[in-house]
């Protein structure tokens, strides 16, 4: 479903098997970080911290946490199977609104702009089809030029096309189409009708597709490099062993002021982390303790029962959000 994870240089126990490592390729064209957890006598697990996938109530500035082996459920369900039906019903509701308000004119199954609003051809379907044709031609030409410019580069940049149909409209047509969009967006009755047309579909994880994507609130609105540094800080802060006594100094330092200072290259940050870890004599024990703390927290949420992956996942999410 996606490319083999690539483990980068952040390692917490020099000279020992690494229990937590981070990877940051982009398997589904989105920011993501993978966290690998394991230890003696413990089955290794992997988490993926990523942007919301598919249809969700979350916005693109948020981050969610998913078991890596469950990511494919989200990818498989990222599109609403009834989206085409919804789009068709929505378009009809919009046209009915425009006809009722006199913003567009319907004659013999054709749709026209009012003659005093748009110059030239007033058949809306013909004008929109021409805009789409011009946009497709321009996109194809831009993609070919991009491919030519990237030839021979070790890591070619991905092609991005930012133009829309508005860029290929005559000025009077563009202004009128934008006014249609603005007026329809402000009509509360129309909004309610369109809302009722929606199937309410949501991209969820798990074998039963019944596990919603939950935001990690402390990471909302932050870039991937900052999220990675804060994630490392939270893990280090959460596993200081033994617990600091009054007047003592925790054994592991944190990177501070990440939101106020310019973030240096990620490899430099990783190097600083490695140097701190090398100075910490009990690094292997410390990183093993993270699983113990997560599992113990999970047991308090589910006393008397074995700790399922779901409990461990919720526990780790609570630690990341600073709830414990």
Backbone torsions as a table, in degrees:
resi	resn	phi	psi	omega
1	UNK	NA	-39.0	174.3
2	UNK	-146.2	170.2	-170.3
3	UNK	-65.5	156.6	179.8
4	UNK	-61.7	131.5	-178.7
5	UNK	-57.7	142.0	176.7
6	UNK	-112.1	115.4	-177.7
7	UNK	-82.8	129.4	-179.3
8	UNK	-95.4	-171.8	-162.9
9	UNK	-81.2	-5.3	-178.5
10	UNK	-68.2	114.4	-178.8
11	UNK	-134.2	137.3	-171.2
12	UNK	-97.0	-15.8	179.3
13	UNK	-132.9	94.2	177.7
14	UNK	-56.9	130.2	178.9
15	UNK	84.5	-0.9	-179.0
16	UNK	-128.4	165.7	174.6
17	UNK	-63.0	130.5	-179.1
18	UNK	-76.5	127.3	-179.5
19	UNK	-92.2	-25.8	177.6
20	UNK	-133.4	122.3	176.9
21	UNK	-133.2	162.8	-176.9
22	UNK	-124.2	143.2	177.5
23	UNK	-131.2	139.8	178.3
24	UNK	-141.8	66.8	160.6
25	UNK	-88.7	-174.9	179.3
26	UNK	-128.9	91.2	-173.9
27	UNK	-75.5	-25.6	-179.7
28	UNK	-129.9	41.3	174.0
29	UNK	55.6	38.4	178.0
30	UNK	-146.1	158.8	174.6
31	UNK	-61.6	137.1	173.8
32	UNK	-161.6	154.7	178.0
33	UNK	-132.3	135.1	177.0
34	UNK	-107.2	137.0	178.3
35	UNK	-118.0	123.8	-179.8
36	UNK	-105.1	126.5	-178.5
37	UNK	-119.2	135.5	177.9
38	UNK	-170.1	174.6	179.5
39	UNK	175.0	171.2	-179.5
40	UNK	-55.8	125.0	178.0
41	UNK	77.3	3.0	-178.5
42	UNK	-116.6	137.7	177.7
43	UNK	-71.1	124.3	-177.8
44	UNK	-64.5	141.0	178.3
45	UNK	-129.7	163.4	180.0
46	UNK	-138.8	135.0	176.2
47	UNK	-111.3	146.4	171.5
48	UNK	-117.7	122.5	176.2
49	UNK	-102.0	118.0	-168.9
50	UNK	-147.6	171.8	174.0
51	UNK	-72.5	155.9	177.5
52	UNK	-56.7	142.3	-177.9
53	UNK	-111.3	135.7	172.5
54	UNK	75.1	-142.1	-175.3
55	UNK	-93.8	109.5	179.3
56	UNK	-141.7	169.2	174.8
57	UNK	-87.0	-2.2	179.6
58	UNK	-85.4	154.2	177.4
59	UNK	-97.7	171.5	-172.1
60	UNK	-71.5	-8.1	178.8
61	UNK	-86.7	-4.0	-175.9
62	UNK	-94.8	166.2	178.1
63	UNK	-127.5	144.4	176.8
64	UNK	-128.3	165.6	-177.6
65	UNK	-120.5	124.3	-177.9
66	UNK	-133.3	141.3	171.9
67	UNK	-59.9	129.5	-173.2
68	UNK	-55.5	-38.5	-179.6
69	UNK	-71.0	-8.6	178.3
70	UNK	-102.6	-3.2	-178.3
71	UNK	-60.0	-35.0	-176.7
72	UNK	-64.0	-25.7	175.9
73	UNK	-65.6	-40.5	178.7
74	UNK	-66.5	-42.8	-179.2
75	UNK	-64.0	-39.3	-178.9
76	UNK	-69.0	-25.7	-177.1
77	UNK	-110.8	23.5	-174.3
78	UNK	-75.1	-13.8	177.9
79	UNK	-112.1	136.9	176.5
80	UNK	-69.3	119.2	-179.1
81	UNK	-62.2	-19.9	179.4
82	UNK	-102.1	15.8	-175.0
83	UNK	-62.4	-41.9	-179.1
84	UNK	-62.8	-41.6	178.7
85	UNK	-64.8	-40.6	178.8
86	UNK	-65.0	-44.3	-179.9
87	UNK	-59.3	-41.3	179.9
88	UNK	-64.3	-44.4	179.5
89	UNK	-66.8	-37.4	179.0
90	UNK	-65.6	-44.0	178.8
91	UNK	-59.8	-40.4	179.4
92	UNK	-65.2	-41.7	179.2
93	UNK	-63.6	-39.2	178.5
94	UNK	-65.7	-45.3	179.8
95	UNK	-63.0	-41.1	177.6
96	UNK	-59.1	-40.2	178.1
97	UNK	-64.3	-46.3	-179.1
98	UNK	-63.4	-40.1	178.9
99	UNK	-65.0	-44.2	-177.7
100	UNK	-63.4	-35.9	-177.7
101	UNK	-86.7	-2.6	-179.7
102	UNK	74.2	18.6	-178.7
103	UNK	-83.8	-27.1	172.7
104	UNK	-131.5	159.1	-177.0
105	UNK	-120.9	133.1	177.7
106	UNK	-109.7	124.4	178.2
107	UNK	-141.1	123.4	177.3
108	UNK	51.3	49.6	177.4
109	UNK	62.7	20.1	174.4
110	UNK	-120.4	154.8	-175.6
111	UNK	-114.7	130.8	-176.4
112	UNK	-127.1	149.3	168.3
113	UNK	-77.9	149.7	170.4
114	UNK	-59.3	137.4	-174.0
115	UNK	-61.8	-24.8	-179.3
116	UNK	-87.3	1.7	-178.3
117	UNK	-105.2	-33.0	-176.2
118	UNK	-133.2	131.0	178.8
119	UNK	-84.5	159.0	178.4
120	UNK	79.3	-145.6	-179.4
121	UNK	-63.6	129.4	-178.1
122	UNK	-102.8	-3.6	176.4
123	UNK	-68.6	112.0	-173.2
124	UNK	-65.1	-41.6	-178.7
125	UNK	-62.0	-39.8	178.8
126	UNK	-65.1	-43.3	-178.5
127	UNK	-66.5	-42.4	179.6
128	UNK	-67.5	-38.1	178.6
129	UNK	-62.2	-38.9	178.0
130	UNK	-66.0	-40.3	177.0
131	UNK	-61.9	-43.0	179.2
132	UNK	-64.4	-39.2	178.8
133	UNK	-62.7	-46.5	179.5
134	UNK	-62.8	-39.9	-180.0
135	UNK	-66.6	-42.2	179.1
136	UNK	-63.1	-41.3	178.4
137	UNK	-64.4	-42.8	-179.9
138	UNK	-66.5	-38.9	179.1
139	UNK	-65.4	-42.5	178.8
140	UNK	-62.9	-43.5	179.8
141	UNK	-64.4	-42.8	179.7
142	UNK	-65.2	-37.8	-179.8
143	UNK	-67.0	-39.1	178.1
144	UNK	-66.0	-41.8	177.9
145	UNK	-64.6	-40.1	178.5
146	UNK	-62.6	-44.9	-179.9
147	UNK	-60.8	-40.8	179.1
148	UNK	-65.8	-41.2	-179.0
149	UNK	-68.9	-23.9	-176.7
150	UNK	-93.6	-5.9	-178.5
151	UNK	-59.9	134.4	178.2
152	UNK	85.3	-8.9	179.6
153	UNK	-80.1	138.3	-178.3
154	UNK	-62.6	-31.9	179.2
155	UNK	-135.7	84.6	-177.2
156	UNK	-59.9	140.7	177.4
157	UNK	-73.5	150.0	179.0
158	UNK	-75.8	146.6	-179.3
159	UNK	-77.2	132.1	176.9
160	UNK	-129.7	134.3	179.9
161	UNK	-123.6	119.7	-171.2
162	UNK	-108.0	-5.2	-178.7
163	UNK	-74.9	155.8	177.6
164	UNK	-126.5	176.7	-179.6
165	UNK	-59.8	-27.3	-179.8
166	UNK	-63.2	-28.2	-179.4
167	UNK	-69.5	-11.7	-176.3
168	UNK	-117.5	15.6	178.0
169	UNK	-99.5	149.3	169.2
170	UNK	-62.9	153.2	-171.5
171	UNK	-58.4	-43.8	-178.3
172	UNK	-67.7	-35.9	177.1
173	UNK	-66.7	-42.1	-179.7
174	UNK	-62.3	-45.2	-179.7
175	UNK	-62.8	-38.8	-177.8
176	UNK	-73.1	-40.4	177.6
177	UNK	-61.8	-40.1	178.7
178	UNK	-67.7	-33.8	177.4
179	UNK	-68.7	-34.7	175.4
180	UNK	-62.3	-45.2	-179.5
181	UNK	-63.2	-41.7	-178.8
182	UNK	-65.9	-45.3	-178.4
183	UNK	-65.3	-40.4	179.8
184	UNK	-68.2	-32.3	-178.4
185	UNK	-72.6	-19.8	-178.0
186	UNK	-95.5	-8.4	-178.5
187	UNK	-84.3	112.5	-174.6
188	UNK	-67.5	-38.1	178.8
189	UNK	-63.6	-41.9	178.3
190	UNK	-63.9	-42.6	177.9
191	UNK	-56.7	-43.7	-178.9
192	UNK	-66.4	-39.9	178.6
193	UNK	-63.3	-42.3	179.4
194	UNK	-66.9	-38.1	178.4
195	UNK	-60.9	-39.1	-179.8
196	UNK	-69.8	-21.5	179.2
197	UNK	-76.3	-23.7	-176.0
198	UNK	-68.0	144.5	178.8
199	UNK	-77.8	-13.5	-177.2
200	UNK	75.8	16.9	-177.8
201	UNK	-62.6	143.6	177.0
202	UNK	-141.2	135.3	177.3
203	UNK	-73.2	116.4	-178.8
204	UNK	-125.2	158.7	-177.4
205	UNK	-99.6	-176.1	178.8
206	UNK	85.1	158.8	179.9
207	UNK	-57.2	-32.3	179.8
208	UNK	-90.9	4.0	-178.1
209	UNK	51.5	41.8	-176.1
210	UNK	-126.1	13.3	-179.5
211	UNK	-108.5	105.1	-177.0
212	UNK	-66.8	154.3	175.8
213	UNK	-78.5	126.2	-174.9
214	UNK	-112.0	130.1	-176.7
215	UNK	-72.0	141.6	167.7
216	UNK	-88.1	98.9	-168.2
217	UNK	-59.5	-33.6	-176.3
218	UNK	-72.1	-14.1	-179.2
219	UNK	-100.4	-4.7	-174.0
220	UNK	-59.0	133.3	176.0
221	UNK	79.5	6.1	-176.1
222	UNK	-105.5	149.2	178.6
223	UNK	-71.3	162.4	-177.2
224	UNK	-61.3	-41.7	-178.1
225	UNK	-64.9	-36.4	178.1
226	UNK	-70.8	-39.8	177.8
227	UNK	-60.0	-42.7	-179.9
228	UNK	-61.2	-45.4	179.9
229	UNK	-65.3	-43.1	179.7
230	UNK	-67.2	-34.2	177.0
231	UNK	-62.7	-45.6	177.5
232	UNK	-62.2	-41.9	178.7
233	UNK	-60.9	-44.4	-178.0
234	UNK	-64.0	-41.1	179.5
235	UNK	-65.5	-45.1	-179.7
236	UNK	-64.0	-41.7	-179.6
237	UNK	-66.5	-33.9	-175.8
238	UNK	-79.1	-12.6	-175.1
239	UNK	-122.6	22.5	175.4
240	UNK	-61.0	124.5	-177.4
241	UNK	-132.8	129.7	-4.4
242	UNK	-73.7	173.9	177.9
243	UNK	-62.3	133.5	-178.2
244	UNK	-63.7	139.4	177.2
245	UNK	-94.2	162.8	179.8
246	UNK	-53.3	129.7	178.4
247	UNK	89.1	-10.0	-178.8
248	UNK	-88.5	164.8	178.7
249	UNK	-111.6	127.4	178.4
250	UNK	-55.6	149.6	-174.3
251	UNK	-75.3	-16.1	-175.6
252	UNK	-122.8	121.4	-179.2
253	UNK	-77.4	157.5	179.9
254	UNK	-116.6	155.4	171.3
255	UNK	-81.8	127.6	-176.5
256	UNK	-110.8	167.4	174.5
257	UNK	58.3	33.5	-179.1
258	UNK	-66.7	-24.4	-179.3
259	UNK	-84.4	-12.4	-175.7
260	UNK	-111.3	-25.6	-178.1
261	UNK	-102.6	154.4	178.8
262	UNK	-67.1	128.6	-179.1
263	UNK	-75.9	123.6	178.7
264	UNK	-74.9	175.0	-179.3
265	UNK	-56.6	142.0	-173.9
266	UNK	-60.4	-34.8	-179.9
267	UNK	-65.9	-34.3	177.5
268	UNK	-66.7	-39.8	177.6
269	UNK	-63.7	-42.7	178.9
270	UNK	-61.2	-37.9	180.0
271	UNK	-64.1	-41.0	178.1
272	UNK	-63.1	-38.7	177.4
273	UNK	-62.7	-42.3	-180.0
274	UNK	-62.0	-41.2	179.4
275	UNK	-62.6	-40.2	177.9
276	UNK	-64.9	-41.2	-178.2
277	UNK	-66.1	-36.8	179.6
278	UNK	-64.7	-29.6	-179.7
279	UNK	-81.9	-7.7	-177.2
280	UNK	-100.0	109.7	-168.6
281	UNK	-67.6	-29.4	-175.3
282	UNK	-105.0	36.5	-174.1
283	UNK	-60.8	-39.1	-179.2
284	UNK	-62.9	-45.4	179.0
285	UNK	-64.5	-39.8	-178.8
286	UNK	-61.7	-47.2	-176.6
287	UNK	-71.9	-28.4	174.4
288	UNK	-67.7	-31.7	-178.9
289	UNK	-65.3	-23.2	-179.2
290	UNK	-61.9	-39.5	178.9
291	UNK	-69.0	-38.3	178.6
292	UNK	-62.3	-43.5	-179.0
293	UNK	-66.8	-41.4	178.7
294	UNK	-62.9	-44.4	-178.7
295	UNK	-67.8	-39.9	178.6
296	UNK	-63.6	-40.8	177.4
297	UNK	-63.0	-39.9	178.8
298	UNK	-62.5	-37.7	-179.4
299	UNK	-66.3	-32.9	178.0
300	UNK	-68.0	-24.8	177.9
301	UNK	-85.8	-15.0	-175.7
302	UNK	-142.0	59.0	-172.4
303	UNK	-61.0	140.1	175.1
304	UNK	82.1	3.9	-178.8
305	UNK	-128.3	159.2	175.0
306	UNK	-66.6	152.0	-176.4
307	UNK	-87.4	110.2	179.6
308	UNK	-78.5	165.0	176.7
309	UNK	-58.3	-38.6	-177.3
310	UNK	-60.3	-40.7	178.6
311	UNK	-65.5	-43.6	179.1
312	UNK	-61.3	-42.3	-179.5
313	UNK	-62.2	-45.5	178.9
314	UNK	-64.4	-36.6	179.5
315	UNK	-64.6	-45.2	-179.5
316	UNK	-65.4	-37.9	178.0
317	UNK	-62.0	-38.7	179.7
318	UNK	-65.5	-39.7	178.4
319	UNK	-63.9	-43.6	-179.3
320	UNK	-62.9	-35.8	-179.5
321	UNK	-81.4	-3.0	178.1
322	UNK	78.6	22.2	-178.4
323	UNK	-79.3	-15.2	-178.8
324	UNK	-121.3	NA	NA
